[in-house]
Amino acid sequence: MFAGMNTGATPSLAPHHMALIPQERLAEIQKEYFAELAHISTNPEAIELKDRRFADKAWHSSWSKVIAATYLLNSKHLISLAKAVDTDDKMKQKILFTTEQMIDALSPSNFIATNPEVLENIISTQGQSIQNGIANLLGDMKKGKVSQTDESAFEVGKNIATTAGHVVFRNALFELIQYTPLTETVFERPYLMVPPCINKYYILDLQPDNSVVRHMVAQGYTVFLVSWKNPDESMAEVSWDDYVGKGVIKAIDVVKEISNSKQINVLGFCVGGTLTASALAVLAARNEHPAASLTLFTTLLDFKNSGILDVFIDEGMVEMRENSIGGKGGKYGMMSGLDLGNTFSFLRPNDLVWNYVVENYLKGNSPPPFDLLYWNGDSTNLPGSMYCWYLRHTYLQNDLVKPGKVKICGEKIDLGKIKCPAYIYASQEDHIVPWQSAYESTHILKGKNRFVLGASGHIAGVINPPAKNKRYHFENNKIAASANQWLEGAKQIPGSWWPNYTKWLEQFGGEQKPASTTFGNAKYKKMEAAPGVYVKEKSAPAK
């Protein structure tokens, strides 16, 4: 398979794709390709490899250099061809995505025979590296995924998800955790965090020095958090309405009762933000407005441009899921968390797949411990009914932004009826929630809104504590007509955006009052210590 990528033959797409490339553009691409190929052939000593896959000195021999350089040239050529196909945007995106997947899979670094680092390792270890790699491969085959970290190094509640607190409510869908105060006084209004149900909540509570939960507790908030149950087959019929009504709305009600507060501050992260906005819209339709402020981290409300995920979602795909697990014809099932996790990994294949294939299997190394990657591999299933509703009414039909288009919990939804101030955060390199799409929430929500753009991606951009003084963010106090106009008027500021957020939130906290060490109240009793029971449940592959 690899040979076709590094021989002198011109790489090509499928004939029906090639036929859609304008002839003049095709001629330009081919001329450029042959010119660069001739340069590699006649000047191998001048080759510069600027790809980190080929950074090791083992790639500096003339033979390895030519292989890597030819691969990179062929890759560039294939991408140029894919971009030149004259078709609609969605089809072009699919062609480009599949081309990139093929290119990444066929890198010479991924094969024993063409990776000089691997060959040197085999010789220096007298074959032990290959034995170790086979053992790693067999272990991962049992797990159904490529290992990205040393999973034995972490235990939920022991060295991750360790912020002190107690479960104060539990139903079939979630546990509600109330955290122990770290300050003598607290804001009178509590703070509710709604994480995504697609992953475990402790992305917000990894280690003490990078925990969003602990940071907010340390800022003087009485913090509550929704810990979603990891669904099993018995929950296949649980719906989006259930996640909104029996999930987010119930959590809001319990927090209000425990704190004896008419309004609370609420945060939603990723799909947790979409659920939270749905819940507030349901309540607004009932003329209830429990949120003093709304915070959205990397959240889509307008799904018109949903980024790379749009490649996977069309009418045929959604119908297939509805027929197999979504309840059409009475057949319900589960969306496997393992399958979801593997899909998300292949959105960044070089970083999250092939890098580990080379290190774990070809070199026989064991991955080092990394808390974020442990969380990334701790998958959760999704009920088929909820998952299919989500696909159809957001990614496929973009119904949430159409006032009155859909009913949730018996109410016609209008996100424009959410009038509380909102803090909307997006990450500049987010491949799951494009920041320009997240920005659209500033126009959908009708309160006094603030938008902040951070560096990095979907997760690393959010988990950026001030003490580490990493990255940068953009601030602009004005909401512009478009995302790009907002960015043009924004100021780049070094370091974390967290201080900007906590300063903004202070105005909605209310008065200060003495911190209480009481958990729950007479109705909602203190239960297990945090992190509770649900977060420890592991997903088995769905049947």
N, C-alpha and C positions, 0 to 999 in steps of 0.2 A: 504493500500500500504506500509506504513512504517513498519508494523509489520514484514514483511519478511526480513527487514534489521537488526532488532535487536533481533530476536529470536536466539536460538542456532543452527538453521538449517544452513547448509553450503550454502553460496551464490553461484550461478552458472551463467554462460553465456548461450546463446542459445545452444542447443545440437549440431548444426552443427559447432559452434565455438569450443566447448569443444572437438569435435572429431579431431580437427586440432592441439591440444596440445599434444606434445610428452608424452607418458605415464610416463616415468621416471620423467620428469619435473612436470607433474600433481601430481604425488605421493609426490614429495618434497613440493610442494605448500600446498597440503592438510595436510601433516604431520605438517608443520610449523603452519598452521591455528589452528589445534586442540590443539597443544601445547600452543599457546597463549590464546586460548579460555579457556583452563583449568586453566591457570594462573589468568585470570580475574575472573573465577567462584570461585576459592579457596582463592584468595587474593584481594578481592574488596577494602580493605583499602589501598593497595599499588598502586592503579591506579593513574597514572598521566596524566592529560589531557593537551596536549600541542598545542591544536587547539584553535584559538582565538574565534571561535564560542561558545566555552564552557568555556570561561575565567571567567565569572561572578560567584560569590560565590554561587549563587542558584544551580549551577551544582555540588556542592561539597557534596551534600547528597548522601548516598550510592546508592539509587534507580536511581538517575539521572546520577551518575558516571558510573554505570554499563550500562545504556542505551547508553550513549555517547561513552564509551570505546568499547562496542560491535559494534556500528555503525562504529567507526574508524577501528576496526579490519576487519569487513566485507568489508569495502571500500578498505583497503589495499589488501585483498584477491582477490577482483574483479579486481583490477588493475594488480596484479600479473598474474592472469589468462589471462587478455586481452593482456598483453605484451608477454605471452608465446605462443599465437596462431601462428602457423607456416604458414604464408601466405606472400604475397608481402607487401612491405612497405606501399603502399597507403591503402590497405585494413586494415592492422594493425593499421594505423593511424585513420581510420574511426571507427574501433572497440573500440580503446582506447578513442576516443573523445566521442562517444555515451555512453560508460560506465561511463566516468567521469561526463557527463551531468546527467545521472540517479542517480549516487551517490550523487552529489550536491543537486539535487532536493529532495532526500529522507532523508536529514539530519534531525535528531530529533529536531533541532532548528527551523525547518520550520513548525512545527505542534503545535497547541495549547496544545493538550493532553500530549505531550512529551517535552515541553519547560517549565521548572520550572520558568524561568524569566517571561514568559507571564502569567502563572497561578498566580504568586505572584502579578503581576501588576493588573490583573483583580480583585483580592480580595482587594488590597489597594485602587483602584479607584472606588470600588463598581460597576464595570461593565462599567464605562465611557470609559475606554481604548478600549473596544470592539466596542462601539458605534462610537468612533472616527475612529477606524480602518475601519469599514464598510463605513463610509463617505469618507475616503481616497480612499478605493477600488473603490467605485462608481465613484468618480472623475477621477481616473486613467483609468477606463474602457471607459469613454467618450473620453479621450485623446488617448487611444490605447497604452499606455506605462506605465511602473512603474516610478513614480516620484523619481528623485534622488536629487533634490534640491528645495528650495523655489523659484519658477520661478517668483513670484511677486516681488522679491527683486532686479531684474535686468531689465534694459532697455538699449537696444543698442543705443549708442550715448549719454547716460546720465551718467551711471556709469560703462559701459564697452564699448570698442571701442571708446575711447574719445580722442585719439591723433588728434591734430588739423590739418586740411587740407581741400582740396576741390576736388570734382570730376572735371576732366578736359576733359574727353571723355566718351561717352556712346554709345554702340550699343546694338543689341538684345541679346548679350551673356554676356557682362560684363561692369562694370564701371571701369574707371581708376582713382584712387585717387592719388593726389600729396600732400605730407605733408609739413606743415609749418616748416622752418628750426629753429633749436634751438641753432645754433652756428653762430658766426659772419662770419666765412669763411666755405666753403664747398669744397669737392673734385669736380673736374671738371666733372668727369664721374658720371652719375646718377646710382641709384641702384633700380632695379625692382624686386618686390617680387610676385611670382606666387603661391598662396596657393592651397590646394586641392579643387576641385569642389564638392567633396563628402560632405564637411562641409562648414560652414560659415568662412570667412577669419579672423574673429576677435580672433581666437585662437592665432594669432600673435599680438593681441592688446587687451588683456583682461583688466588689470588694469595698471596704470602708472608704478607701481613698478615691473611688470613682463611682460611688453610689449616689444616684439622683435622690433616692428616698432619704438617705441619711443627710444629704445636703439640705433638703427641704425641712427636715426635722430640726436640723441645726439652725435654720433661719427663723425658727420660732413658730412653725406651723404644726397643728395637730393633724397628722397625716394618716389618711385611710387609703387602702389599696385593694383593688379587685384582683383576686387570684383565681383565674378561670380553671374549671375542672378539665382534665384531659379526657375528651369524650371517648366512649367505647361504643360497641355496636348497639347497645340498648338506647343510645341517644341519637340514633340516625335520623329520627324525625324531628329533632329540635330545630326550630326555625330562626330566621333572622329576627322575627318579631319576639321570640323568646329571649334572644340575647339582648335585645333592646329593653323589653318590658320586665322580664324576670331577672335580667342582668343589670344593665346600667341604671334604669329607673328605680329598681328595687334598692340598689346600692345608694343612690342619691337619697331615697327616703330614709333608709336606715341611718346614714350619716347625719341627716338633719335631726332625726329623733334623738340619737345619742348625744349630739352636741347641743340640742335645744336651740338650733339656729334656723331661721327662715331661709337663709341663703348660704351657699357654700361656693368655694372656688373649685373648679373641676378641670382636670387635665386628661386629654386623650392622645395616645401615641399610635401612629400608623392606623391600622384598621380599628383600633380602640378609639381613635379620634372620629372615624366615620360612624361607629356605633354611638359615641357620645353625642355627636351632632344630631344623629337620628333621634336619640332619646330626648334631647332638648327641643327638637322640632315637634315631637309628639306632645310634650308637655306644653309647649307654646300654643298648640292647637286647642289645648284644654284651658288656655289662659293661665297656665302655671309657669312661673319663671324663677326656678330655684337657683340659678347660677349667677353669682355676683360677677364672675369672670369665667371665660373659657380659654383654655390653652390647648393648642394643637401642635404636636411634634410630628413632622414628616407625614402629613395626612392629606389624602385626596378627598375632596368633596365633589369637584368637577373632574370627571374621568375622561374628558374629551381627548386629552393627550396623556396616556397612562404609561408612556415610556416603553421599555423593552418588553414588559409583560403583554403588551398589545399584540406581539407576535403570536402568542399562543391562543388568543381568544377570538373566536368568530362564531357565527351562528351554528355551524356544524359541531364545533367542539362543545359549546354549551348544551346543545340538544343531546349530544352523546352522554354528557355527565348527567343531565336531567333524566334520561332514560335508564341509566345504569345505577345511579345512587340518589337522584333528586326527587323521587316519588312519582314520576310519570308511570302510569300503569300500576301504581301501588308498590313500586320497588324502591326501597330506601337502602342506603348503604353509607359508608364512611369514606371521606377523603383521607388517605393515609398521610400522616405527618412525615413518614419516611420518604414517600414520593414527593411531597411538597418540598422537603428539605433538599433532596437531590436536584429537583428542578431549580430551586433558587441558587444552588451551588453552580449549576451550569450557566447561570447568567453571568458569572465571572469565572470561566473555566480555568484559566491559567493560574489564578490566585487560589481557587478553592477546590480544584480537582487535580489538574495535571501536575502542579507543583508537588502535591502529596503522593501522586502515583510514582513520580520520579524518586522522591526522597524515601518513601516507605517501602516500595516494592523493588525498584531498580537498585537503589543504594542500600536498602536494608536498614535504614535508620528508623528510630521511633520518634514520633512527633513530640515536641516539648509541650509542657502544660501552658495553656493560655485560656483565661477565664471566659473571654468573649466567644472563642471558638467552641468551648465546652457548651456554653449556652446555645450556640448555633446548631449544635448536634443533638440537643435535648428536645426532640420534636414533639409536636402535638397533633392529634387528629382533628378533623373538622366534621361535624354532622353533614351528611349529604344534602339535606333540605336547606340548611343555612348557607352552605357553600354555593349551591346552585342559584339561590336567590341573589346572593352577592355578585356572582359572575354576570347574571343576566341584567340586573337592574343597576349595576354600576359600570363595570368594564364594557359590557356590550351595548347597553341602551342609554347609559348616563342619565338615569331617571331622577336621581336625587335632586338635581339642580332644576328640575322642571316642576314649578309649583303645582301641587294637586295631582301630579301624575301617578304617584304610588300611595298606597295606604300602609301604614305601619301601626300595629297595635290599635287598629280600627280608626286611625286618624289620617286624613289626607295631609301629606307632608309639604311644608314650605319652609325651607331653611332660612328664608328671608325674615321669618318671624322670630328668629333668635336675635335678640336686641342687646344682649350683654356685651361688654368690651371683650375682644379676643386678642390673644397673643399667638401669632402664627409663626412657627419656626420651620425652616426648610434647610436642607443641606445641598451645597452647590454641585456635588458630584454624585448625587443620589440617582441610582439607575432604576429604582423601584418607584419612587415618587419624584418625578422631575420637579425641580424647584419652581419652574415657571407655572406648572399646574397647581402646586400648593399655593402659590401667590393668588390664584383666582379666588381663593376663599376670602380674601380681603374685600372682594366685591359682593360675594354671595351673602356673607354675614353682615348684618346691618348696624352693628354696634360700632363704637369707636375702636378701631382695630390697629394693631401694631404688627409689622412684619420684620423679621430678622433672618438673615441668610448666613449660615455657618459654612465652614470649609468641610471637606471630606464627604463621606458617603452616608447612607441611610442610618447606620448605627454609630459608626465612629464619630460622625459629626455631632450627634446628640450627646454621647458619653464623652464629654470633654471638660473635666473638672478644672477650676481656675488654678489650683495649686500646681498643675503640671505645665501651665503657661505654654500650651501647644496651639498651633494653628492660628486662625484669624476668623473674623466675622464681619459682616457688613451691616451698618445701621443707617436708616433714613426715617426720620420722624413723619414724613409725609407719605400717604398712599397715592401712588401714581396710577395713571390709566392702564399701564401695562407693566409686566414684570421687568422688561428691559429698561423702560423709562425709570422705574424705581431704582434699578441697579446703577444707572447713569448718575443719579443724584445721591447715591449712597456713599458713605465713608467707610473705608476699610480700617478695621481696628484689630491690633494684634491680641491674641489670647482668646480665652473662653468667652462665650456669650452668656454664660450662667449669671454673672453679676447683673447684666442688663435685664435679664428676666426677673430675678428676685427683686430688683429695685422697682420694676413695673408692677409686680404683683402686690407689693406692700400696700398700695393705695386701696386694695380691695379686701384687705385682711380684717379691717375693723379695729376696735380698741384692743389694747393689751389686757390680759387677765392672768392670774396665777396659773401656772401649769398644773394639771391634775394627773395623778398616777392611777386614777380609776379607769378601768377599761370597760367599755360598753355601758349599760345602765340596767335598771331593774328588769326591763323587757329583753334586752340583748346581753346575755351573760358572757363573761370572759371564758374563752375556751382554750384550745391548744396554743402553745407559744408559737410565734412566727418562726419559720415560714408557713406553718400549717401543714395540712395533709395533701391537698390537691396538687400542689406544685411538685410533689415527690413522685407522683404517678407517672410511670413510663408508658410510652405508646408502643403497642405491638402493631406490626403491620396489619392494615385492614384486610379483611377477607374478601 
